[in-house]
Protein backbone atom coordinates (compact mmCIF):
# COMPACT_ATOMS: atom_id res chain seq x y z
CA UNK A 1 0.00 0.00 0.00
CA UNK A 2 1.36 3.38 -1.02
CA UNK A 3 0.45 6.29 1.28
CA UNK A 4 0.98 9.98 0.65
CA UNK A 5 1.52 11.69 4.00
CA UNK A 6 1.09 15.46 4.22
CA UNK A 7 1.26 18.08 6.99
CA UNK A 8 1.88 21.72 7.89
CA UNK A 9 2.70 23.17 4.46
CA UNK A 10 0.88 22.83 1.15
CA UNK A 11 3.11 21.28 -1.49
CA UNK A 12 3.26 23.53 -4.60
CA UNK A 13 3.86 20.55 -6.89
CA UNK A 14 0.60 19.00 -5.69
CA UNK A 15 -1.50 22.16 -5.82
CA UNK A 16 -0.28 25.40 -7.46
CA UNK A 17 1.76 23.55 -10.08
CA UNK A 18 -0.20 20.31 -10.16
CA UNK A 19 -0.04 18.26 -13.33
CA UNK A 20 -2.33 15.33 -14.12
CA UNK A 21 -0.82 12.03 -13.05
CA UNK A 22 1.17 13.27 -10.07
CA UNK A 23 -1.20 11.51 -7.68
CA UNK A 24 -1.38 8.27 -9.64
CA UNK A 25 -0.41 5.11 -7.78
CA UNK A 26 -1.37 6.21 -4.28
CA UNK A 27 -3.79 4.06 -2.29
CA UNK A 28 -4.38 6.51 0.56
CA UNK A 29 -3.64 10.10 1.56
CA UNK A 30 -3.20 11.00 5.24
CA UNK A 31 -3.05 14.56 6.57
CA UNK A 32 -1.41 15.15 9.94
CA UNK A 33 -2.91 18.61 10.24
CA UNK A 34 -2.35 22.35 9.71
CA UNK A 35 -3.35 22.38 6.05
CA UNK A 36 -5.91 24.45 4.18
CA UNK A 37 -9.24 22.72 3.69
CA UNK A 38 -9.17 23.77 0.01
CA UNK A 39 -5.92 21.85 -0.42
CA UNK A 40 -7.39 18.66 1.05
CA UNK A 41 -10.50 19.00 -1.09
CA UNK A 42 -8.33 19.40 -4.18
CA UNK A 43 -6.32 16.28 -3.38
CA UNK A 44 -9.48 14.27 -2.71
CA UNK A 45 -10.86 15.33 -6.09
CA UNK A 46 -7.71 14.66 -8.08
CA UNK A 47 -6.46 11.50 -6.38
CA UNK A 48 -9.80 9.71 -6.07
CA UNK A 49 -8.56 7.72 -3.07
CA UNK A 50 -9.57 8.22 0.58
CA UNK A 51 -8.13 11.32 2.22
CA UNK A 52 -7.99 10.94 6.01
CA UNK A 53 -7.10 13.77 8.36
CA UNK A 54 -6.64 14.82 11.96
CA UNK A 55 -6.72 18.41 13.16
CA UNK A 56 -3.68 20.55 13.69
CA UNK A 57 -3.73 23.42 16.17
CA UNK A 58 -4.22 25.86 13.27
CA UNK A 59 -7.24 24.05 11.80
CA UNK A 60 -9.99 25.92 13.63
CA UNK A 61 -11.27 27.14 10.25
CA UNK A 62 -12.45 23.59 9.47
CA UNK A 63 -15.42 24.35 11.71
CA UNK A 64 -16.87 26.70 9.08
CA UNK A 65 -15.11 25.35 6.00
CA UNK A 66 -14.51 21.61 6.38
CA UNK A 67 -12.44 19.73 3.79
CA UNK A 68 -15.33 18.18 1.88
CA UNK A 69 -14.73 14.77 0.38
CA UNK A 70 -12.27 13.88 3.15
CA UNK A 71 -12.73 11.77 6.29
CA UNK A 72 -11.91 13.08 9.76
CA UNK A 73 -10.38 10.32 11.88
CA UNK A 74 -9.55 12.58 14.82
CA UNK A 75 -10.48 10.60 17.93
CA UNK A 76 -11.48 7.59 15.79
CA UNK A 77 -10.32 4.07 14.95
CA UNK A 78 -10.69 2.82 11.37
CA UNK A 79 -9.43 -0.02 9.20
CA UNK A 80 -8.32 0.40 5.61
CA UNK A 81 -7.00 -2.44 3.47
CA UNK A 82 -6.17 -4.49 6.55
CA UNK A 83 -4.36 -1.68 8.40
CA UNK A 84 -5.76 -0.54 11.74
CA UNK A 85 -5.51 3.25 11.97
CA UNK A 86 -6.06 5.51 14.98
CA UNK A 87 -6.26 9.31 14.83
CA UNK A 88 -5.32 11.75 17.60
CA UNK A 89 -4.91 15.32 16.39
CA UNK A 90 -4.07 18.53 18.20
CA UNK A 91 -1.08 19.68 20.19
CA UNK A 92 -0.11 20.32 23.79
CA UNK A 93 -1.98 23.36 25.08
CA UNK A 94 0.20 26.47 25.07
CA UNK A 95 -2.39 29.24 24.58
CA UNK A 96 -6.18 29.57 24.21
CA UNK A 97 -7.46 28.04 20.99
CA UNK A 98 -9.00 24.93 19.43
CA UNK A 99 -7.37 21.53 19.06
CA UNK A 100 -5.01 21.97 22.00
CA UNK A 101 -5.00 19.63 24.99
CA UNK A 102 -3.41 19.19 28.36
CA UNK A 103 -1.71 15.88 29.06
CA UNK A 104 -4.74 14.84 31.12
CA UNK A 105 -7.11 15.64 28.26
CA UNK A 106 -5.04 13.67 25.76
CA UNK A 107 -4.96 10.72 28.13
CA UNK A 108 -8.76 10.82 28.34
CA UNK A 109 -8.99 10.83 24.55
CA UNK A 110 -6.70 7.80 24.39
CA UNK A 111 -8.63 6.04 27.15
CA UNK A 112 -11.80 6.39 25.09
CA UNK A 113 -10.14 4.54 22.20
CA UNK A 114 -8.71 1.67 24.24
CA UNK A 115 -11.74 -0.62 23.75
CA UNK A 116 -11.30 -0.39 19.97
CA UNK A 117 -7.58 -1.18 20.32
CA UNK A 118 -8.33 -4.17 22.56
CA UNK A 119 -11.19 -5.52 20.47
CA UNK A 120 -9.22 -5.29 17.21
CA UNK A 121 -5.97 -6.66 18.60
CA UNK A 122 -3.84 -3.53 18.50
CA UNK A 123 -3.14 -0.71 16.07
CA UNK A 124 -0.87 -0.40 13.03
CA UNK A 125 -0.81 3.32 12.19
CA UNK A 126 -1.27 6.16 14.67
CA UNK A 127 -1.90 9.51 13.02
CA UNK A 128 -1.23 12.57 15.19
CA UNK A 129 -0.44 16.22 14.76
CA UNK A 130 2.00 16.66 17.64
CA UNK A 131 4.72 14.03 18.13
CA UNK A 132 5.28 11.96 21.27
CA UNK A 133 7.44 13.51 23.96
CA UNK A 134 11.12 13.22 23.10
CA UNK A 135 10.48 11.83 19.62
CA UNK A 136 10.64 14.60 17.06
CA UNK A 137 9.49 17.39 19.36
CA UNK A 138 11.17 20.56 20.63
CA UNK A 139 11.53 22.16 24.05
CA UNK A 140 9.48 25.32 23.51
CA UNK A 141 5.92 25.17 24.90
CA UNK A 142 4.28 25.29 21.47
CA UNK A 143 6.17 22.28 20.07
CA UNK A 144 6.62 19.99 23.05
CA UNK A 145 5.27 16.49 22.44
CA UNK A 146 2.79 14.45 24.46
CA UNK A 147 4.02 12.01 27.08
CA UNK A 148 0.60 10.36 26.71
CA UNK A 149 1.42 9.46 23.11
CA UNK A 150 4.79 8.07 24.08
CA UNK A 151 3.11 5.92 26.73
CA UNK A 152 0.54 4.75 24.17
CA UNK A 153 3.11 3.52 21.64
CA UNK A 154 5.13 1.91 24.43
CA UNK A 155 2.13 -0.14 25.53
CA UNK A 156 0.60 -0.73 22.08
CA UNK A 157 3.45 -0.35 19.58
CA UNK A 158 2.21 0.41 16.06
CA UNK A 159 4.11 -0.11 12.84
CA UNK A 160 4.30 3.66 12.37
CA UNK A 161 3.33 6.87 14.12
CA UNK A 162 2.82 9.70 11.62
CA UNK A 163 2.91 13.31 12.82
CA UNK A 164 3.43 16.90 11.78
CA UNK A 165 3.61 20.12 13.85
CA UNK A 166 7.41 20.37 14.15
CA UNK A 167 8.60 21.68 10.79
CA UNK A 168 11.91 20.08 9.88
CA UNK A 169 13.47 23.48 9.27
CA UNK A 170 12.82 24.50 12.90
CA UNK A 171 15.91 22.67 14.13
CA UNK A 172 18.86 20.76 12.73
CA UNK A 173 18.14 18.13 15.39
CA UNK A 174 14.82 17.16 13.83
CA UNK A 175 14.83 14.10 11.62
CA UNK A 176 12.34 12.94 9.03
CA UNK A 177 12.21 9.49 10.59
CA UNK A 178 13.44 7.79 13.74
CA UNK A 179 12.89 4.45 15.41
CA UNK A 180 11.34 3.89 18.83
CA UNK A 181 11.51 0.21 19.59
CA UNK A 182 9.99 -1.34 16.46
CA UNK A 183 7.86 1.74 15.69
CA UNK A 184 8.80 4.13 12.91
CA UNK A 185 8.19 7.74 13.97
CA UNK A 186 7.75 9.76 10.78
CA UNK A 187 7.43 13.51 10.36
CA UNK A 188 5.03 14.06 7.45
CA UNK A 189 6.04 17.72 6.98
CA UNK A 190 4.84 19.00 3.59
CA UNK A 191 4.81 15.52 2.02
CA UNK A 192 6.37 12.10 2.42
CA UNK A 193 5.66 8.77 0.77
CA UNK A 194 5.18 5.68 2.94
CA UNK A 195 5.06 2.24 1.35
CA UNK A 196 3.74 -0.71 3.33
CA UNK A 197 3.24 -4.34 2.40
CA UNK A 198 -0.23 -5.19 1.16
CA UNK A 199 -2.24 -7.14 3.69
CA UNK A 200 -4.89 -9.78 3.16
CA UNK A 201 -8.37 -8.40 3.72
CA UNK A 202 -10.85 -9.83 6.16
CA UNK A 203 -14.22 -11.13 5.02
CA UNK A 204 -16.46 -8.25 4.12
CA UNK A 205 -13.55 -5.88 3.45
CA UNK A 206 -14.30 -4.51 -0.02
CA UNK A 207 -11.54 -1.90 0.08
CA UNK A 208 -13.59 0.85 1.65
CA UNK A 209 -12.87 2.54 4.96
CA UNK A 210 -14.22 0.50 7.89
CA UNK A 211 -15.22 2.53 10.95
CA UNK A 212 -14.73 0.82 14.31
CA UNK A 213 -15.69 3.94 16.25
CA UNK A 214 -18.00 6.74 15.22
CA UNK A 215 -18.32 8.74 18.41
CA UNK A 216 -17.98 12.47 18.83
CA UNK A 217 -14.53 13.28 20.10
CA UNK A 218 -14.46 15.75 23.02
CA UNK A 219 -11.85 17.71 21.10
CA UNK A 220 -14.18 18.39 18.17
CA UNK A 221 -15.39 21.65 19.67
CA UNK A 222 -13.69 24.36 21.72
CA UNK A 223 -15.18 26.35 24.52
CA UNK A 224 -12.95 29.26 25.61
CA UNK A 225 -14.50 29.09 29.09
CA UNK A 226 -13.11 25.60 29.71
CA UNK A 227 -9.37 26.15 29.67
Order of alpha helices (4+ residues) and beta strands (2+ residues): beta-beta-alpha-beta-beta-beta-beta-beta-beta-alpha-beta-alpha-beta-beta-beta-beta-beta
